[in-house]
Amino acid sequence: MIYHVLSKTGGRTVNEDYAGVTENKSGFCAILADGLGGHGRGEVASELVVDNGLSMWNSFYGSTEEFLNGCFQNGQARLLAKQEEEHAQGEMKTTMTALVSDGNKVQWGHIGDSRLYCFYKGHLTARTLDHSVPQMLVASGEIKEKDIRGHEDRNRLLRVMGAPWDKPKYELSKPVDWDDSLVFLLCSDGFWELIEEKEMTACLKKAAGPEEWLKEMEAVVLKNGKGKNMDNYTAIGIFLGEEKEHSGGNGLFSRLFKRR
């Protein structure tokens, strides 16, 4: 497994995104979070849940599903405790997307609208579905998938970390078998809103590895974001196989939360 992490402030003064990857003998864990600026101190929330999850992985023994359930639930509990400790119950909320592998299986989970994309042999095969108003409108047939980007309600989220749950609000994928042709992208909305999936795929087919892939995609993001008040943008690129000279493609809602 090889990976690269990219995180920039964009047009903002504070980076409320946070991301990290950790490896051990059991496998690897990658987590990305995007703090909700509209609720204040989003950077505290995103750093807390990411660091908590990475720390848990380094002492965890069990299935990927057991870890992901614990990661989201423990992160939620710690975030609510932090809010209470600092008398900030209306603040400190964040999205969270996590990808883990024990060397045999790969599995992911998410809450909010930070996305995970899965590519196989250079083709997009899956992505997480946002917990947002526009994604809900797509599900009901009121708008098209392509209309999510730029939608006036794109920052209204239905599920986030840091909002009290009556039951867990995150979603987990089914485990998939490790395969050297699998490639993953975890990214915040400040990244995916400015690059379409066909551009992600085109950049992947030209890239030898995750660092080159993210640089190619960042160029598209910056081009499409020129002249706009760009959000923070963060991405993690992960290749389960080796770097190649040229990869060539081988290789629902109870409350609304507004980000800003």
N, C-alpha and C positions, 0 to 999 in steps of 0.2 A: 504494500500500500504506500503510495506517495501522495502528498497533499500540499496545498498552498492556501494561505489565508490572506485576504485583502480587506482592509477596512479604512474608509476615508470619511471626513466630515462633510464632503460635498459643499453646499453653500451655507452650512450652519456653523455656529461657533462652538458647539459642543457635540461630540459624537456619542449618541445614546445607543448605538449598536455595540454589541460585544460578541466575540467569537473565540473559540479555542478548540484545539485538538490534543488528545493525549493518547499515548500508546503504552501497552505493557505486554507481558507474556500471554495474556488472555486475548488480546486483540486491540481494538481502538475505539475511541469515542470522540465524536465531533458535535459541538453544540453551538448554535447561533441564536442570538436574541436581539430584539429591537424594542427599546424602551419607549413607552408612550409619553411623548413630550407634553401633550395637552394635560396630563395628570400630574406633571411635575416629577423631577428626579428620576426620570426614566433610565438614566445612565446607572443609577444605583441598583435598580431592579434587574436590568439586563446583566450586569456584572455578577450580581449575587447568584442568579439562577444558573449561569454558565459555570462559574467557579465551583458552585455546589455540585453540579452534575459531574464535572471532570474529576473532582476530588472523590466522589462516590465510586467512580469507575475504577480508580486506582486501588481500591480495597474491596472490590466486589467479585464474588464468585457465584455464578448462577446463569440462568438463561438470559438472552437479550430482552425478552419480554418482561421478565421479572425486574431487570435493571431499569428499563424505560418506565415502567409503572412507578418504581421507587424514585426515579429521578424527577419525574413530574410532580409526584405527590409530596416528596420531601422538599423540593424546591418551592412549591406552593406554600407549604407549612412554614418554611423559613422566611419567605417573603411576607406573609401575613404577620408573623412574629416581629419582623423588622418594622413593619408599618406601625404596629401597636407600641413597640418600644420607643419609636420616635414621634408618636402621636401624628402619624401621617396616613391614616386609613384611606383617605381619598386620593393618595398618591402612590408612586412606586408600582407601576403596572408594566407588563412587558409581554411580547410574543416569545415563543421558544420553539426551536426545531432541533431535533437531536437524531444522530445517526450512529449506530453501534454495530460492532461485529465481534464475534468470538472466534473468528478464523474459519468457521464453517458456515454460519448463517449471518445474514445482514438484515437489520431491521431499523425502522425509523418511526418517529412520532412527532406531532406538532400541535401547537395551539396558536391561534391568531393568523396572520397573513405573511409571515416569513416562510418561504417555500423551500421544498426539496424537489429537485428534478433528478430522475434516474434515466441514464442513457445506456443502451446495450449495443455494442458494435457500431457506435456512431449514430444511433437513432434514439430519439426520445421515446421512452416506453411508459413513463409514469411521472406524475407530479402530485404533490399534496394539494388539496382544495382549501382555499382560504376560509377562515371563519369571519366573513365580512358580509356587509349588506350587498355589494355587487355580486359576490359569489352566490348568495342566496337568490338573487334575482335571476342569475343564470340557471340555477336549479329549477326555478319556477317557470322558466321559459320566457321571462319578460325582457331579457337582454341576451345578446350573444357573448360568448366567451371573450372575444376580441374587445368587447366594450368595457371590460373591467378596468383596463388601463385608461386613465384619464376620466373615469366616472366621478361625478360630483360627490358621491358617498363612499369613495374608495378607502377613506380613512376611518370609516365607522365599523368598528370591530364588534363581533358578537361574543367572542370568547377570548380571554386573556389570562395570563398568570397575574395574581395579585388581586383579583376580584373574588369574593367568597363563593365557594362552590357548594351546592347541595349534593352534587355528585361530580366525579371527575369530568372535565370538559375537553381534555386533550384527546387526540385520536392516534392510534397505532396502526402501522401497516402489518401485513402478514410477513413473517420471516421469509427471506429468499436465500437460495444457496449462493455461497461465495463463487464468483466467476471472474476470471481475469479480464473479461471484456466489459465489466460493469464500471461505469463512471457516474459520480454523483456531484451535484451542485446544490449547496445550501446557500440561500441568499435572502437579504432583507428586501422590503418593497422598494426602497430607494435604488436598488439594483435592477430587479426584474421589471419594474415599470418602464424602464428606459431601454430595454432590449427584448426583442421578441424571441420566441422559442426557435424559430428558423435561423435566427442570427446566432443563437447559442450553439446550435448544431453545426452551422457553417464554421464557426470559430473552433469548435472541437475537432472537426475533420482536418484543420490545418495545424493543430497544436501537437507538439511532441509530448507534452506533459501538463500538469495542472497549473504551474506558474505561467507558462506561455498562454494557456487557455484563458486564464483570468485576465492577463494583460490585453489579449485580443478583445475580450468582451468589454473590459473597462474602456477601451478606445471607443467602442460603439456607444456605451453609456454616456461618456463625456460628450460625444458628438451630438447625441439626441437630447442631452440635457443642457446644451449651450444656450445661454440667455434665459434660463429658468432658475428659480430658487431651488436648486437641487437639495434633496434630502441627504442625510448620511447614507452611504451605501457600503454594504459588507457582503462578502462571499467567501465560501470555502469550496475549493475544487478538490475532488478525491478520485484518484485512479486506483483501482484494485490491482491492475496489472503493472507491468514495468513501463517506464518511459520509452518511447520509440522515436526513431529518427523522424518518421512521418506516421502519425497514427492512422490517417486515411480512413477513419471510421472503423478501424478494427479494434484495434485496441479494445322553528328551530330557535328562536332567540328570546332570551329573557331580559337582557339589558344591552344597551349599546355603549360602546366605548370609542371615543374619538381620539385619534392619535395626537393631533395638534390643531 
